[in-house]
Amino acid sequence: MKEMNMDYEFYYERALEYVTYEQEPIFRKEIIQLMNEENLEELHDRFYTELAFGTAGMRGIIGGGYNRMNSYMVRRVTQGLSAYMKDQVSGQRSVVIAYDSRNYSDVFASAAADVLCANDIRVYRYDTIHPVPLLSFAVRYMKASAGIVITASHNPAQYNGYKIYWSDGGQAVAPHDTGIAAEVGKVTSGEMIASVSLDAARASGLLSSVPDEVDQAYDTMVIDSIRDRGLFARGIPCKVVYTPLHGSGNIPIQRLFRILGVDYQVVEEQEAPDGNFPTVDLPNPENPKAMSMAIDVAKKVHADIVLGTDPDSDRLGIGIPTDKQKKSYTLLNGNQIAVLLCDYLLSQQESPIVNGVCVKSIVTTDLMKQVAEYYGCECRDVLTGFKYIADQMHRIVHERKKFIFGAEESFGYLSVTEVYDKDAVSTAILAVEMMLYYKEQGKSLLARLEELWLQFGYYDEKVIAKTYPGSEGRAKIDDIMRTFREVPPKEIGGMKVMKTLDLIAGTDSLPAADVVIITLEGGSKVIVRPSGTEPKIKYYLFSVASHDELIHAKTESLGKRQAMIASLGL
């Protein structure tokens, strides 16, 4: 009992400190109630640690406490960002703030604006929910010093988060990410956080709304990026079903559809913004359940293509019919979407392609590389995370080459150069354009994908995640990685290991990362990497098989994958 009382005193003091500085009543009330109830278990969970601010941002469950996502934690991080900007940015400093449909996103956006303005930093804040790609575009268009998006992307409804972008419109990377994190760490008390009323900030000219012209400029940019505008004007019959999954893609995507004259239907039950995401367990177009209502609508209206975006509209899912009667549909996986988009974009370039570059994450299918190189286009690999693709875009510009396409298997794509993060809005338009192009030829997207498999081989990918919770789990994950490094396998699934690449110290082309890449004979591959945010280790299995009959290639590829799973004990 004495030990429990001592613990309670510690957490009570932490909780009392928090409610002193938290300005949002609902979060203060939560903690005060826990204190009154002497709920040690819940107080421990909310105060035993602090919500981590990692590279480019933070994410967590919404609620009161230092280990939750709330106004105080947003204000603390923003004070750190303000200090870093004062040290690194000369002249008038400015930040664009966007937020999505998640609960309290608008509240957190206002909290960030408050602190920035109190630090004499100019703030442009969207008045309505806006996607990640429009924030990235706005930072560049308005020549702002930085950007903030309040979002937890595709996470469950109880989460929210905070992402920082730098002046290039991309997520903050080295040295800015670590520099900001260091300044956040110095904010050890609420007394160190500057504050001003938003009314006073507006009156002083430090706070204003993002002008409507930014949305208009983004729309113009997307329309100008269309390879063949005539596809939308030639009256090619094409029915599109779209679901925003209660998120921020709804307005900009519908607006562009109307401008281009696209025949579309929105899933009405999922159209309105709602941070509770009442129709889905997980608002992620990667999740088949999240796309099920859209597929049901597609069957009723005989749609040619189904599109879905996550709450901050940086991820795009695509469904296509599998029969001419459009009674059955399949959802493409992220690798298949990447390959189709890459192939279409490259097929529309002037031949030969000069200095063209595509970029993909190391865990994205190598079929994309095969397709790119077939067209004479360079394809670069980067670490997992779209910020690394954005970083390559800088290098491509510096090298006086042309960025054509970037992709990661987790449904993130980019084909425009005025946005420096994955963009489901412009990619939705690209997907419809691609659909129209093949439909005019009397060909389906599935047929084109099968042509690519016959030409380059059937590439099959699967991700298996193993969870090991707690400190023992962390040790287990470290031990697994150590074994792959120190005693690498000589064969996996009966296939000879051709090369083992350890990225722990980095390479000439890739920075240091806790990743091991094992290349097998015949082009198959295994990538092993721990999750950066969860107690998981992920195995990415890539199997490849070629045959002049697709059914045989699929069977052989599946057999290789199953053999890898058995060999690795997964």
TARA-V588092 format. One record per backbone hydrogen bond with DSSP energy under -0.5 kcal/mol. CO is the residue of the C=O (numbers start at 0). NH is the residue of the N-H. Records with the same first field share a line. If there is no record, write none. Layout:
BEGIN
CO = NH ; NH
END
This chain:
BEGIN
0 = 4
1 = 5
2 = 6
3 = 7
4 = 8
5 = 9
6 = 10
7 = 11
8 = 12
9 = 13
10 = 14
11 = 15
12 = 16
13 = 17
14 = 18
15 = 19
16 = 20
17 = 20 ; 21
22 = 24
23 = 26 ; 27
24 = 28
25 = 29
26 = 30
27 = 31
28 = 32
29 = 33
30 = 34
31 = 35
32 = 36
33 = 37 ; 38
34 = 37
37 = 39
38 = 42
39 = 43
40 = 44
41 = 45
42 = 46
43 = 46 ; 47
45 = 66
51 = 53
53 = 56
55 = 163
56 = 53
57 = 161
59 = 159
60 = 68
64 = 67
65 = 50
67 = 69
68 = 62
69 = 73
70 = 74
71 = 75
72 = 76
73 = 77
74 = 78
75 = 79
76 = 80
77 = 81
78 = 82
79 = 83
80 = 84
81 = 85
82 = 86
83 = 87
84 = 88
87 = 89
92 = 121
93 = 144 ; 145
94 = 123
95 = 147
96 = 125
97 = 149
98 = 129
101 = 104
103 = 107
104 = 108
105 = 109
106 = 110
107 = 111
108 = 112
109 = 113
110 = 114
111 = 115
112 = 116
113 = 117
114 = 118
115 = 118 ; 120
116 = 119
121 = 94
122 = 124 ; 207
123 = 96
124 = 209
130 = 134
131 = 135
132 = 136
133 = 137
134 = 138
135 = 139
136 = 140
137 = 141
138 = 143
139 = 142
144 = 166
145 = 95
146 = 164
147 = 97
148 = 150 ; 162
149 = 99
151 = 154
155 = 158
157 = 61
159 = 59
160 = 150
161 = 57
162 = 148
163 = 171
164 = 146
165 = 168
169 = 165
172 = 175 ; 176
174 = 178
175 = 179
176 = 180
177 = 181
178 = 182
179 = 183
180 = 184
181 = 185
182 = 185 ; 186
183 = 186
185 = 187
188 = 191
189 = 192
191 = 193
196 = 200
197 = 201
198 = 202
199 = 203
200 = 204 ; 205 ; 206
201 = 204
205 = 122
207 = 124
210 = 213 ; 214
211 = 214 ; 215
212 = 216
213 = 217
214 = 218
215 = 219
216 = 220
217 = 221
218 = 222
219 = 223
220 = 224
222 = 225
227 = 230
228 = 231 ; 232
229 = 232 ; 233
230 = 235
237 = 239 ; 262
238 = 303 ; 304
239 = 264
240 = 306
241 = 266
242 = 308
243 = 246
245 = 273
246 = 249
247 = 251
248 = 252
249 = 253
250 = 254
251 = 255
252 = 256
253 = 257
254 = 258
255 = 259
256 = 260 ; 261
257 = 260
261 = 263
262 = 239
264 = 241
265 = 267
266 = 269
267 = 270 ; 271
269 = 245
273 = 276
276 = 279
281 = 283
282 = 310
283 = 286
285 = 287
286 = 289 ; 290
288 = 291
290 = 294
291 = 295
292 = 296
293 = 297
294 = 298
295 = 299
296 = 300
297 = 301 ; 302
303 = 320
304 = 240
305 = 318
306 = 242
307 = 316
309 = 312
310 = 247
311 = 131
312 = 423 ; 424
314 = 309
316 = 307
317 = 331
318 = 305
319 = 329
322 = 325
327 = 321 ; 322
329 = 319 ; 331
332 = 336
333 = 337
334 = 338
335 = 339
336 = 340
337 = 341
338 = 342
339 = 343
340 = 344
341 = 345
342 = 346
343 = 347
344 = 347
345 = 348
352 = 354
354 = 401
355 = 377
356 = 403 ; 404
357 = 379
358 = 406
359 = 381
360 = 363
364 = 367
365 = 369
366 = 370
367 = 371
368 = 372
369 = 373
370 = 374
371 = 376
372 = 375
374 = 352
377 = 357
379 = 359
381 = 361
384 = 387 ; 388
385 = 389
386 = 390
387 = 391
388 = 392
389 = 393
390 = 394
391 = 395
392 = 396
393 = 397
394 = 398
395 = 400
396 = 399
400 = 402
401 = 356
404 = 358
405 = 413
406 = 360
407 = 411
410 = 315
411 = 407
412 = 422
413 = 405
422 = 426
423 = 427
424 = 428
425 = 429
426 = 430
427 = 431
428 = 432
429 = 433
430 = 434
431 = 435
432 = 436
433 = 437
434 = 438
435 = 439
436 = 440
437 = 442
438 = 441
443 = 447
444 = 448
445 = 449
446 = 450
447 = 451
448 = 452
449 = 453
450 = 454
451 = 455
452 = 456
456 = 458
457 = 459 ; 544
459 = 542
461 = 540
463 = 538
465 = 536
468 = 472
469 = 473
470 = 474
471 = 475
472 = 476
473 = 477
474 = 478
475 = 479
476 = 480
477 = 481
478 = 482
479 = 483
480 = 484
481 = 485
482 = 486
489 = 496
491 = 494
494 = 491
495 = 497 ; 520
498 = 518
499 = 501
500 = 502 ; 516
502 = 505 ; 512
509 = 506
512 = 514
513 = 529
514 = 502
515 = 517 ; 527
516 = 500 ; 518
517 = 525
518 = 497 ; 498
519 = 522
520 = 523
523 = 519
524 = 541
525 = 517
526 = 539
527 = 515
528 = 537
533 = 535
534 = 467
535 = 530
536 = 465
537 = 528 ; 539
538 = 463 ; 540
539 = 526 ; 541
540 = 461 ; 542
541 = 524
542 = 459
544 = 457
548 = 551 ; 552
549 = 553
550 = 554
551 = 555
552 = 556
553 = 557
554 = 558
555 = 559
556 = 560
557 = 561
558 = 562
559 = 563
560 = 564
561 = 565
562 = 566
563 = 567
564 = 568 ; 569
565 = 568
END
